[in-house]
């Protein structure tokens, strides 16, 4: 529980699946997943402002939260998108 994972390279992947965990992908095209009551953060290229930005979201049960133990990436609009099973 309460683990952390980070991926800093292009197209990196970070997975911290314990409860209260955090997973961070700091560059574009990264993917992350975290356990229940965790947090994920991803880098995203904002084309309108021509800069790299970060987006964060919580995981867990409840409305407005991302599903735990599921891989996510950011779409072109900077919104979290569930990745298909591989």
Secondary structure, 3 states (H helix, E strand, C coil): CCCEEEECCCCCEEEECCCCCEEEECCCCCEEEECCCCEEEEEEEECCCCEEEEEEEEECCCCCCECCCCCEEECCCCCEEECCCC
